[in-house]
Amino acid sequence: MTKKIALTERDIEIFKSLWKWKISSTTILYKKFFFTSSMLRAYSRLKELEESGYLECKNLFNDKFVWLLTSKSFKIIKEVLPQLQNEGYKSEAPLHDFLTSAFHEGAFLNSNLQHLILLSEQELRRLNPEHYPTGIPQSLLHRPDGYWYFNRDNKKLIALEVELNHKSKADYELIFDFYEMQTQVDYVLWLIPSHYFANTLIKHFRHTSKHRFVSFKDFKEFGYEAKFLKSELDQTLSSFLTQNLGETKAELVLPSQILNLRKSPHRSNTLALLDLK
């Protein structure tokens, strides 16, 4: 029997966040919505929402769990979302989507985003391009995994590409050409499985001055202090984001805080970190 509970404003914000990012972990939801409370309180509320049919807790693999919307919670928030061109909410590639969302928003979980827009792949896919924020490419030739957009005086637009599997040379040429045409995109930040993958991508790109590469291995070990691959600049992710996103400071979030997929982290100090093996 489905448990009946009264929804709070925080519950609605959780639903909206899960629509935007498709998927999340207990640890990330705790940092975003329960940071003045305890991990136990966060897990207990998520569990209540699951038992009431508003959330689904999915075992991604090897006891690594993520939270997703259900049709019941989507029906509630659909009325408060912008008008959708393509209706939907589900994650079709949970591993890719979780890594994308954790990497995209991880540095800014508890930061002031007054002048920073994080536009997710879900928003790029579901919203009418005419309703994108001013400054975001409306081309349908390619859809990045998201954008960081600093929309103050010194505007900066950084595209995100998360690659877990090799594409064909033709596919990469299309992506390259897309970014060459989109002159408003200042940089493209790639999260890739390995150093070898970076070598492969660079071979496909005639020029790589706009493109920056970070390996998942380095990100898992160093978080936003990971350094770029194949770059003459001795620069970390954190310093790059801070430098290009104006006054917004990239918070030094540890990998254990954004890649931990333990369902109930309060019960054990042992981490269940995401792995690509």
CORGI-V681850 format. One record per residue. N is the residue number from 1. D_LAST is the distance of its C-alpha to the last C-alpha in Angstrom with 1 decimal. Layout:
n=N d_last=D_LAST
n=N d_last=D_LAST
This chain:
n=1 d_last=38.0
n=2 d_last=36.6
n=3 d_last=37.4
n=4 d_last=39.6
n=5 d_last=39.2
n=6 d_last=40.8
n=7 d_last=38.4
n=8 d_last=38.7
n=9 d_last=38.4
n=10 d_last=35.2
n=11 d_last=33.7
n=12 d_last=34.7
n=13 d_last=33.0
n=14 d_last=29.8
n=15 d_last=30.1
n=16 d_last=30.8
n=17 d_last=27.8
n=18 d_last=25.5
n=19 d_last=27.2
n=20 d_last=26.7
n=21 d_last=23.0
n=22 d_last=22.3
n=23 d_last=20.0
n=24 d_last=19.9
n=25 d_last=19.2
n=26 d_last=21.9
n=27 d_last=21.7
n=28 d_last=22.2
n=29 d_last=24.9
n=30 d_last=26.5
n=31 d_last=26.7
n=32 d_last=28.1
n=33 d_last=30.6
n=34 d_last=31.2
n=35 d_last=31.3
n=36 d_last=34.9
n=37 d_last=34.1
n=38 d_last=31.8
n=39 d_last=28.3
n=40 d_last=30.0
n=41 d_last=32.2
n=42 d_last=29.3
n=43 d_last=27.4
n=44 d_last=30.7
n=45 d_last=31.6
n=46 d_last=28.3
n=47 d_last=28.8
n=48 d_last=32.3
n=49 d_last=31.3
n=50 d_last=28.8
n=51 d_last=31.6
n=52 d_last=34.0
n=53 d_last=31.8
n=54 d_last=31.1
n=55 d_last=27.4
n=56 d_last=24.5
n=57 d_last=21.8
n=58 d_last=18.7
n=59 d_last=16.0
n=60 d_last=12.9
n=61 d_last=10.8
n=62 d_last=11.3
n=63 d_last=14.4
n=64 d_last=13.2
n=65 d_last=16.3
n=66 d_last=17.7
n=67 d_last=21.3
n=68 d_last=22.8
n=69 d_last=26.4
n=70 d_last=28.3
n=71 d_last=31.3
n=72 d_last=33.6
n=73 d_last=32.4
n=74 d_last=32.1
n=75 d_last=35.6
n=76 d_last=36.8
n=77 d_last=35.3
n=78 d_last=36.0
n=79 d_last=39.5
n=80 d_last=38.7
n=81 d_last=36.1
n=82 d_last=37.4
n=83 d_last=38.6
n=84 d_last=35.7
n=85 d_last=35.9
n=86 d_last=33.0
n=87 d_last=32.8
n=88 d_last=29.5
n=89 d_last=27.0
n=90 d_last=23.9
n=91 d_last=20.3
n=92 d_last=19.3
n=93 d_last=15.7
n=94 d_last=14.9
n=95 d_last=11.4
n=96 d_last=13.0
n=97 d_last=16.2
n=98 d_last=15.2
n=99 d_last=13.6
n=100 d_last=16.7
n=101 d_last=19.1
n=102 d_last=17.9
n=103 d_last=18.0
n=104 d_last=21.3
n=105 d_last=23.3
n=106 d_last=21.8
n=107 d_last=24.3
n=108 d_last=27.2
n=109 d_last=26.7
n=110 d_last=30.1
n=111 d_last=31.8
n=112 d_last=34.9
n=113 d_last=34.0
n=114 d_last=37.6
n=115 d_last=37.2
n=116 d_last=33.5
n=117 d_last=32.2
n=118 d_last=28.6
n=119 d_last=28.5
n=120 d_last=25.4
n=121 d_last=24.2
n=122 d_last=25.7
n=123 d_last=29.0
n=124 d_last=28.9
n=125 d_last=28.3
n=126 d_last=30.8
n=127 d_last=33.6
n=128 d_last=36.4
n=129 d_last=35.9
n=130 d_last=39.5
n=131 d_last=38.4
n=132 d_last=35.8
n=133 d_last=37.0
n=134 d_last=39.3
n=135 d_last=37.5
n=136 d_last=34.4
n=137 d_last=34.3
n=138 d_last=35.3
n=139 d_last=34.3
n=140 d_last=32.5
n=141 d_last=31.3
n=142 d_last=27.9
n=143 d_last=26.3
n=144 d_last=24.1
n=145 d_last=21.5
n=146 d_last=24.3
n=147 d_last=27.0
n=148 d_last=28.3
n=149 d_last=32.0
n=150 d_last=34.6
n=151 d_last=37.9
n=152 d_last=40.5
n=153 d_last=42.9
n=154 d_last=40.3
n=155 d_last=38.0
n=156 d_last=34.5
n=157 d_last=31.9
n=158 d_last=28.2
n=159 d_last=25.9
n=160 d_last=22.2
n=161 d_last=19.7
n=162 d_last=16.0
n=163 d_last=14.3
n=164 d_last=10.7
n=165 d_last=12.1
n=166 d_last=15.1
n=167 d_last=18.5
n=168 d_last=21.7
n=169 d_last=24.1
n=170 d_last=26.5
n=171 d_last=24.3
n=172 d_last=23.7
n=173 d_last=27.4
n=174 d_last=28.2
n=175 d_last=26.1
n=176 d_last=27.8
n=177 d_last=31.2
n=178 d_last=30.7
n=179 d_last=30.2
n=180 d_last=33.1
n=181 d_last=35.3
n=182 d_last=34.3
n=183 d_last=36.2
n=184 d_last=35.9
n=185 d_last=32.2
n=186 d_last=32.3
n=187 d_last=28.7
n=188 d_last=25.3
n=189 d_last=22.3
n=190 d_last=19.0
n=191 d_last=15.6
n=192 d_last=13.2
n=193 d_last=9.8
n=194 d_last=11.6
n=195 d_last=15.2
n=196 d_last=15.4
n=197 d_last=14.9
n=198 d_last=17.8
n=199 d_last=20.0
n=200 d_last=19.5
n=201 d_last=20.5
n=202 d_last=23.4
n=203 d_last=24.8
n=204 d_last=25.2
n=205 d_last=27.0
n=206 d_last=30.6
n=207 d_last=30.7
n=208 d_last=28.0
n=209 d_last=30.3
n=210 d_last=29.3
n=211 d_last=25.5
n=212 d_last=23.4
n=213 d_last=19.8
n=214 d_last=17.4
n=215 d_last=13.8
n=216 d_last=11.3
n=217 d_last=10.9
n=218 d_last=14.7
n=219 d_last=15.0
n=220 d_last=12.9
n=221 d_last=15.1
n=222 d_last=18.4
n=223 d_last=18.4
n=224 d_last=21.3
n=225 d_last=22.5
n=226 d_last=19.8
n=227 d_last=21.8
n=228 d_last=21.8
n=229 d_last=20.6
n=230 d_last=23.4
n=231 d_last=26.0
n=232 d_last=29.4
n=233 d_last=29.5
n=234 d_last=28.3
n=235 d_last=27.2
n=236 d_last=24.8
n=237 d_last=23.4
n=238 d_last=25.9
n=239 d_last=28.9
n=240 d_last=28.1
n=241 d_last=28.0
n=242 d_last=31.0
n=243 d_last=33.0
n=244 d_last=32.5
n=245 d_last=32.8
n=246 d_last=36.3
n=247 d_last=37.3
n=248 d_last=34.1
n=249 d_last=32.3
n=250 d_last=28.5
n=251 d_last=27.9
n=252 d_last=25.7
n=253 d_last=23.2
n=254 d_last=20.8
n=255 d_last=17.0
n=256 d_last=17.8
n=257 d_last=20.1
n=258 d_last=18.1
n=259 d_last=14.4
n=260 d_last=15.6
n=261 d_last=15.1
n=262 d_last=17.4
n=263 d_last=20.0
n=264 d_last=22.9
n=265 d_last=22.2
n=266 d_last=25.9
n=267 d_last=25.5
n=268 d_last=23.2
n=269 d_last=22.5
n=270 d_last=19.1
n=271 d_last=16.4
n=272 d_last=13.6
n=273 d_last=11.7
n=274 d_last=9.2
n=275 d_last=5.7
n=276 d_last=3.8
n=277 d_last=0.0
